[in-house]
Amino acid sequence: MHLTVPRLGDDEIALRPPVPGDVHAITEACQDPVTQRWISGIPVPYRLEDARTFVEDIAMKERQNRTGLSCVIEANGELVGTCGLYLRGGRLGPEIGYTIAPWARRKGYAAEVFRSNPGTGKSFIVLMDVAYYLIFTAYILFTAKFDPPSDW
């Protein structure tokens, strides 16, 4: 099953799903000790196969299972980072995470992703957040079982 996710953004910066063409850039970005320090669960050393598994298996399955929404942050056609929303077991609620690749730091990309989009007046991350909470609510509504008390 192939799920399509719309590209959010403008000509300069956009959020989009990871694709196989991102594997090399993700591998390179994940060699960074700062990224390795702050992103829990990232394999160290991070190999090309780890990126391929993330893009072609993990991110797609999380999207299909509605437990995660991983995105690439793209600026002027280049991968400059990743971000996502995730529903992890044992947590109080969804997690939001992001990384900025070492070659793209201090250029304002993280701020841009969180800043309001002039075209919509909404932050890209807020749009993802709203969509994710809607998915989460639908998940609860369709999977939770409510048994009325016997005296009803």
TORSEGU-536598 format. One line per 2 residues: their letters; for each residue x, y, z of N, C-alpha, C. Coordinates in steps of 0.001 Angstrom, whole numbers. Atoms other than C-alpha are relative to their C-alpha. Example, Ala and Ser with C-alpha at 12.3 -4.5 7.8 and 13.67 -1.06 7.14 Angstrom:
<kolnus>
AS = 890:-1190:0:12300:-4500:7800:900:1200:0  -820:-1190:-60:13670:-1060:7140:-770:1090:730
</kolnus>
This chain:
<kolnus>
MH = 840:-1176:0:0:0:0:884:1237:0  -781:-1230:91:1436:3364:-1016:-851:1155:502
LT = 707:-1150:-533:373:6366:1022:645:1264:-530  -543:-1274:444:753:9833:-377:-192:1018:1105
VP = 54:-1074:-983:1474:12771:1876:287:1282:-754  -246:-1229:744:1163:16280:534:1273:700:452
RL = -1182:-816:-286:4223:18470:363:-502:1300:606  364:-1257:-645:3878:21385:2773:1142:968:-178
GD = -1075:-976:103:5824:24489:1982:-134:935:-1174  -63:-935:1109:6853:27021:-558:1223:-344:-834
DE = -1144:288:859:9688:27313:-3051:1307:-154:768  -1255:27:-740:12338:27764:-365:94:-1185:958
IA = -56:1050:-1014:11465:25315:2420:-1289:-813:-39  1166:874:64:9150:22316:2519:191:-1196:920
LR = 15:1281:-699:8219:19273:4552:-604:-1013:-950  493:1058:881:7757:16042:2639:421:-1331:582
PP = -409:1316:-483:7955:12310:3277:1412:-348:-485  -1306:452:478:11404:10712:3085:-164:-948:-1193
VP = 15:851:1195:12160:8995:-228:1366:-673:-135  -1282:691:144:14903:6547:-1289:1159:903:-407
GD = -1059:-925:393:16866:9433:-2823:605:773:1174  -499:-695:-1199:17351:10824:726:984:-835:812
VH = -785:931:-827:19259:7795:2044:1431:497:232  -1399:-435:-163:22768:9173:1405:99:1253:867
AI = -36:-1227:-804:22008:12621:2867:-345:-294:1465  345:370:-1379:20356:11074:5955:1172:-705:659
TE = -1180:692:-538:23362:8779:6413:1078:1001:376  -1026:-1006:-277:25748:11730:6191:-372:852:1210
AC = 438:-840:-1120:23679:13855:8584:96:-742:1333  -2:780:-1237:23528:11043:11138:1390:-415:470
QD = -1372:219:-466:27326:10805:11365:386:1040:1050  -276:-1130:-876:27215:14026:13387:-145:-383:1473
PV = 77:334:-1432:28023:13518:17113:-1105:753:746  1069:-755:-663:25547:16251:18112:-1355:-664:-271
TQ = 1241:708:340:22718:14498:16270:-77:-1311:770  -25:1276:-711:23761:11168:17784:-264:184:1494
RW = 188:-255:-1424:23756:12723:21245:-1461:265:341  1345:-455:-341:20247:14183:21089:-1134:-853:-546
IS = 1065:836:558:18317:11639:19032:99:-1393:607  -48:1308:-667:17511:8629:21184:-316:-1105:-1003
GI = 260:1158:838:17600:5275:19498:713:-14:-1337  -709:-16:1278:19807:6292:16579:1197:-956:93
PV = -1147:906:-50:22305:3527:15766:1321:753:-140  -1350:-573:84:25946:4437:16325:969:-1164:-105
PY = -52:-902:1154:27705:4048:13991:-1263:-135:-852  1167:-34:875:24929:5017:11579:465:-326:-1409
RL = -439:495:1302:25299:3103:8332:-1020:321:-1092  890:-199:1141:23800:3476:4872:-1233:-901:126
ED = 1112:938:-150:21667:417:5593:-997:472:1062  905:-543:-1015:20247:2117:8721:-921:1054:-617
AR = 802:-1031:665:19087:5072:6622:-988:-634:-971  881:684:947:17666:2764:3963:-1169:-664:746
TF = 1056:631:-799:15736:828:6630:-976:1044:522  865:-1072:-486:14425:4081:8111:-930:499:-1103
VE = 789:-589:1089:13262:5490:4765:-976:-1002:-598  801:948:769:11959:2335:3096:-847:-926:859
DI = 745:924:-844:10626:434:6103:-638:708:1200  508:-553:-1260:10291:2237:9446:-958:1164:-233
AM = 852:-1182:212:8903:5586:8255:-1310:-378:-684  1208:414:715:6452:3913:5876:-943:-789:914
KE = 847:786:-906:5215:1414:8480:-633:867:1080  579:-900:-1007:4769:4134:11091:-1155:798:-605
RQ = 1068:-755:663:2718:6137:8605:-1211:-904:-237  1101:926:255:626:3096:7630:-725:-387:1284
NR = 588:402:-1285:80:2121:11273:-506:1191:808  416:-1235:-660:-637:5733:12226:651:177:1370
TG = -765:-179:-1231:2033:5683:14904:1122:1014:-172  -1050:-984:234:4373:8201:13288:-153:664:-1347
LS = 2:-747:1249:4772:10797:10614:1355:669:-138  -1348:-534:219:8393:11323:9570:18:842:-1262
CV = -118:-901:1151:9226:14170:7223:1446:424:-185  -1276:-618:336:12263:15563:5487:-236:1503:-44
IE = 7:-1453:157:12955:19270:5826:894:279:-1195  -724:-265:1239:13997:20398:2374:73:1511:-211
AN = -167:-1420:298:15400:23821:1551:672:139:-1356  -532:-220:1348:15958:24901:-2034:398:-1320:-670
GE = -227:1294:631:15756:21260:-3132:986:-910:702  -1005:795:-717:18304:19963:-572:-529:-416:1362
LV = 349:455:-1337:17692:17844:2520:849:767:1008  -718:-746:-1036:18581:20035:5496:-336:-519:1394
GT = 349:563:-1299:16977:17996:8276:-1180:-939:-109  1168:868:-84:14200:15725:9401:-837:442:1195
CG = 870:-272:-1136:11224:16090:11701:-1121:-1025:-15  1102:942:-33:8281:14058:12810:-806:81:1272
LY = 898:170:-1137:5448:13301:15156:-161:-1493:210  12:1432:-278:5333:9950:16904:-855:-313:1218
LR = 749:517:-1126:3010:8023:19185:735:-1247:475  -801:1096:-543:5222:5788:21327:-698:-591:1216
GG = 566:659:-1165:4013:3240:23835:696:461:1273  -567:-373:-1278:4521:4192:27456:268:1483:165
RL = -198:-1446:-92:4564:7934:26778:-1339:665:305  1226:-717:-342:2049:10514:27950:-743:524:-1218
GP = 636:-517:1205:1349:11721:24447:957:-40:-1157  -858:-1:1184:2778:12276:21006:1310:737:242
EI = -1297:-666:-45:6418:13253:20583:205:763:-1301  -416:-763:1173:7662:15918:18208:1517:55:48
GY = -1455:-56:39:11273:15707:17126:491:560:-1319  -592:-483:1241:13570:17290:14585:1515:-14:114
TI = -1448:-161:83:17181:17395:13483:290:945:-1163  -508:-816:1106:19053:19882:11353:1380:-546:-327
AP = -1286:549:437:21940:18476:9323:1117:983:307  -1112:-888:-359:25376:19843:10301:287:1078:-1050
WA = -298:-963:1057:25835:21554:6918:-1087:1071:-133  1111:-938:147:22506:23387:7331:-281:805:1275
RR = 247:-693:-1268:22787:24685:10897:328:1479:-107  -188:-1449:-123:22653:28364:11782:-416:762:-1258
KG = 537:-672:1183:20746:29213:8613:-1492:298:176  1384:-334:-303:17338:29548:10280:-1038:-1015:-449
YA = 969:971:501:15756:26360:8905:-928:-520:1090  867:473:-1087:14479:25101:12268:-1032:1063:331
AE = 932:-1084:-287:12926:28487:12986:-1033:134:-1109  910:-120:1139:11420:28557:9512:-1086:-1068:42
VF = 981:1078:-74:9716:25207:10013:-1055:316:1062  932:-299:-1079:8147:26442:13247:-689:1357:-176
RS = 571:-1327:235:7404:29954:11970:-1260:-120:-851  1223:26:792:4066:30778:10425:305:54:-1487
NP = -96:3:1452:3735:30060:6725:-875:1147:-523  801:-1136:466:2639:33304:5052:-1151:-409:-922
GT = 1060:433:906:580:31348:2536:-1245:-489:718  1133:566:-721:-1625:29709:5146:-213:633:1357
GK = 103:-540:-1346:-928:31586:8367:223:-1060:1064  -203:1103:-935:-123:28238:9971:1452:-462:-54
SF = -1332:595:-38:3151:26709:11070:-65:-1380:-639  -42:1342:580:4178:23595:9127:-143:-1051:1093
IV = 54:976:-1088:4684:21777:12416:-1387:-21:622  1354:-23:-543:1310:22935:13731:-951:-747:-912
LM = 838:751:930:-318:21604:10574:184:-1498:198  -264:1411:-247:1387:18257:11177:-614:-422:1326
DV = 511:295:-1328:394:18405:14848:-1512:-192:-34  1452:107:102:-3280:19008:14043:-373:-1292:-716
AY = 289:1232:739:-3276:16208:11480:262:-1222:867  -334:1150:-823:-1601:13866:13923:-1026:-206:1110
YL = 1009:154:-1049:-4063:14588:16726:-1317:-507:-572  1195:541:635:-6914:13938:14308:154:-1500:-245
IF = -256:1428:210:-5327:10607:13385:-62:-738:1337  -6:616:-1323:-4768:9815:17076:-1424:-136:537
TA = 1392:37:-465:-8387:10677:17925:-770:-1076:-748  675:1036:781:-9658:8493:15082:438:-1384:454
YI = -513:1280:-479:-7429:5669:16303:-706:-407:1300  657:291:-1281:-8878:5900:19823:-1468:-343:-230
LF = 1420:239:245:-12444:6093:18519:-264:-1360:-629  241:1248:712:-12044:3051:16303:598:-1232:672
TA = -609:1170:-634:-9975:834:18593:-408:-194:1452  382:130:-1410:-11195:1569:22113:-1342:-720:93
KF = 1243:724:-233:-13896:-704:23431:-612:522:1282  697:-524:-1165:-16421:812:25770:-1168:-912:296
DP = 1106:841:-418:-18697:-1576:27622:-837:771:1009  831:-722:-953:-21655:111:29268:-200:-852:1266
PS = 286:751:-1222:-22356:-828:32874:-1228:-884:-180  1103:973:165:-24732:-3765:33239:-1351:586:398
DW = 1286:-569:-432:-27397:-1563:34865:-527:1063:-972  507:-967:974:-27828:628:31750:-1206:-523:-699
</kolnus>
